[in-house]
Amino acid sequence: MSGVLNLVSTGLYTKFTGDTTLKALVASNTSFYAIKAPKDEAYPFVVWSLLYGGPENITPSDLQSHLYFIRAYATSAVTTGNIHARIASLLHLQSITVTGFTNIWLSLEEEYEGEEILETGNTVYMRGGGYRIRLDS
Amino acid sequence: MSMSTFKLDTRELDKIIREMDNNKEQVAVELGFQLQAEAQKRAPRLTSAMSNSIYVVTKKSDGYAAASGAARQANPKALTQPHPKPSGNVLANVGPCVNYAEFVEFGTSRMAAQPFLTPAAEIISQKINDGTYWRKLVE
């Protein structure tokens, strides 16, 4: 079952790294991470993680519903907004490739923003969204 | 073409609609306390201050003082802030009152998220979507 999370992460990574506009907005072509970014990773970067979800167990097929929190971190609020907007245009009512499954629904359900103060005193901004990803085998 | 007349007696329907307003508040408060319990069950624990700080505020009751006290008992350094009092169509506010809770729920640029409130809300919202509480609204 946990294999599905790896497959979704691969689908998201492939989607993000396949978009030149999004890659131009982050620090490097591979600034996309599941769960959390490596220590001292340069801003801006994108992180996604599971908020809630799993198998629905209501059909004989392997129907899955996950709510993912996909967000951008940057030292500029505007940059996080631009990255979030680009991600939304790539995902909302679109689809990702998840091996062994059909992505039957993908939508942005809610948006989040926040800020944190680093030990250096610098401010890091976050903007992102909760995306519902539904899969069927 | 002939025309027929009919009489529609809406007294029962009117009664249901009248009672729905009262029931709505009761259901919302009940779901609020279920959400509190579910979130407390799922909250990461180091000192238990955060899970202790999860409370419900409704138009008629406010759990802030007890939750804040319980949080500070678990961690004397914990800073707390009350939720806004519900007004208008908002019937209850539920969540933790320690000031670092959102960083636990959503993570930071250097720390992974450990969601506990969103999963709890998803579980409770399923009870609304599956009709569990519809009957309570109209009876």
Boltz contact constraints between the chains, C-beta under 6 A:
constraints:
  - contact:
      token1: [A, 35]
      token2: [B, 112]
      max_distance: 6.0
  - contact:
      token1: [A, 36]
      token2: [B, 112]
      max_distance: 6.0
  - contact:
      token1: [A, 49]
      token2: [B, 113]
      max_distance: 6.0
  - contact:
      token1: [A, 51]
      token2: [B, 115]
      max_distance: 6.0
  - contact:
      token1: [A, 51]
      token2: [B, 118]
      max_distance: 6.0
  - contact:
      token1: [A, 52]
      token2: [B, 118]
      max_distance: 6.0
  - contact:
      token1: [A, 52]
      token2: [B, 119]
      max_distance: 6.0
  - contact:
      token1: [A, 52]
      token2: [B, 122]
      max_distance: 6.0
  - contact:
      token1: [A, 73]
      token2: [B, 109]
      max_distance: 6.0
  - contact:
      token1: [A, 116]
      token2: [B, 108]
      max_distance: 6.0
  - contact:
      token1: [A, 124]
      token2: [B, 109]
      max_distance: 6.0
